[in-house]
Amino acid sequence: MKWRRVAILVTVFSLMGGSLLFADSSQKMRLLFNGLEVEDGGYVIEGKTYIPARDLNGMIEYNESTKTVNYNKPNVHMFLFAEETVFGDIKKTGKLKFNVFSQIDNLKTDISAVRVSITAPDGSSKVIQTSEIKEQRDTFWFRTEDYTYDFKTAGKYIVGFYMKSSSGTDFSLVAEKGITVLK
C-alpha cells in the first residue's frame, strides 16, 4: 500500500515538474509595434522571441503544401500634396483638397490592387482611392486623384497604403504616413 502511494506521488510530482519546466521556458509578452500594442502580443520561448507575422505591416502568404510563410514588405515612400506643396502638418482644421504620391520599390510578389485610405484620430477610416494593378513591376509610382477631406478635429491622422496580393483576397497595410492637425 505504501509503495502505491509513493508511485502516485512520484507520478504527480513528475507531471507537475514537467509543467513547471514548460511554464518557465515559455512566457507571453506585450508587443508594441510603432508605439501601439499588438493585441495578440508575442512569446519568449527558450530565449527566442516569437511575434505574429501578420502584425508587421506586410503581405503574408501561407503555402499549405510546403508549410511555408512568405512575408513581403516593399519599400513605400508617401508624399502628401496640397496643390503643388508637400505637407505633413496642418495648422488649422477644415476641408483640404490633396493627393497622395507613393513610390514603391523592392516589391517581390505579384499584386492585383492598391488602396490608399485615411484614418481619423477617433479611428474612423475612409478610402481615398482603390486601383487595380495590371502590369507587374518591382518598382512603380502611384498617385491618387485629388481628394477633399474634412479635418474636423485636431490630432493625428494616418494615411495608409495597402496592397492586395494576386493570390489573396484581403488588402494588407504596408506603409503609413502621419498628418498632424494642430489646434
N, C-alpha and C positions, 0 to 999 in steps of 0.2 A: 504494500500500500504506500509505503514511504517513497519507494523508487518511482511510483506513478506520479506522485505529487512533484517530485524533483524533475521528472521528464516534462511535465506540463509547465512548470516554472521555467525550465531551460528553453522550451519552445516559445513561450510568451515573451521572455526577455530577448530571445534571438530575433523575433519578429519586431519587437519594439526597437531594438538596436539597429536593425536594417532600416526601419522607418526614420529613425533619428539621423542615421547617416545620410539618407536621401534628402531629408529636410535640410541638413547642413550644407549639402552640395548644390542645392537649388534655391535661389532667392528671387522673389518678384521685386521689381524696382519701378520707381516712377521714371517716365521718359519725357523729357522736354525737347521738343523739336522747334527750332526758331522761337524759343520762349513760350511755346504753347504746349500744354500737357497732352500727350497721346493717350487716348482712352484705354487701350489695351496694355500700355506700359511695356516693359521688357523683362528679361530674366538674366540672371547671372547663374551659370551652371558650370561648376568645376573651374571657376576663374575666367570663363569666357562670357562675353555679353551677347545676348541674342535679342534682336528687335524685329517687329513685324515689317517686312519689306514694303508692304502696301502703304505704310505711313511715311515713306521717304520722298514723296512728290515725284514720282516717275511712273513709267509704264511697266506693269508686271504681267508677264505671260507665263502660264504653267503648262508644261507638256506632260500629260499623264503617262504616255507610253515610255518616255525616257526619264521620268521623275526629275525634270529639270525646271528650275525657275530662271526666267530671263528677265533681268531688270535693266531698263534703258532710261536714261535721263539725259536728253540732249542739252546743249548749252542754249539758253534762250535769253536774249537781252531785249528788254522792252523800253520804249521811249514814248512818252505821252506828249502829244502836240495839241495846243490850242492855237488855231490858225497856224502860224509858222514858228511859234515859240514852244520850246520844250519846257515842261513844268513837272513839279513833284509835290509842291506845297501850294495851297491856295490861301490867300489872306482873308477872303470873305466867302460866305456860303451863298448858295443860289445856283441858278442854272448855268451850265457851262457846256459849250459845244467843243468836243475834242475827238481825236482819233488815236489809236494805238498802233505804233510801228514795232514790229518784232523781227529780230534777226535770229534765225535758228541754224545751228551747225552741230556737227557731230551726231547726227541722227542715224542710228544704226538699225532701225527697224522700219518696216513699211507702215504708213498711217493712212487712214481714209478721210479724216476730217480734223479741223482745229476749231477751237472755240475760245472766245475772249469774253469774260464776264467781270462784273464789279460787285463787290460785297461791301455794304454799309457797316458802320460801327455796331448797329443793332443786330447784325447777322443776316439781314435780308439781302438777297442776291438777284441781279438782273443780267441777262445775257446781252452783251453788246453786239456780237456777231458770231455766227457759225458758218463755216465754209468747208466744202468738200475739197480734198486734195486729190488731183487726178494724176499728176506727174510726181513720181517718187525721186527725191534727191536727198543727199545727206546735208546739204546746205541750201536754205531758201529764206526769202523775206516775205512777211505777211503784214499788210496794213489794213486796218478796219476802215469802214466808211465812217464819215463824221457821225458822232453820236452825241445827243444832248442829254445830260444827266442833271438832276436837281440835287445838289449837295445841301440838304436841308439842315444838317446839324454839324457842329464841329466834331472832329475826331479823326480816326484812322480808317480810311477806305482802302480796300485791297483790289487791285486788278489782277485777275488770274488768267493764265494761258494754259489751255487744256489741249490734249491730243487724244485721238481715238485710234488705237491700233487697228490695222487692217483685219486682224483676226479676232478683234474684241468687239464688245457691244457697248461698253461704257467709256466715257471720257475720263482721262487721268490728268490731274493737276501736275504740270511740270515746271511752272515758274510763277512768281508773284512780284508785283510792283506796288509799292505803297503810295498813297496820296494822303497828306495830312491837311485837313481843313482846320485852319486856325480860327480862333474866336475873333 
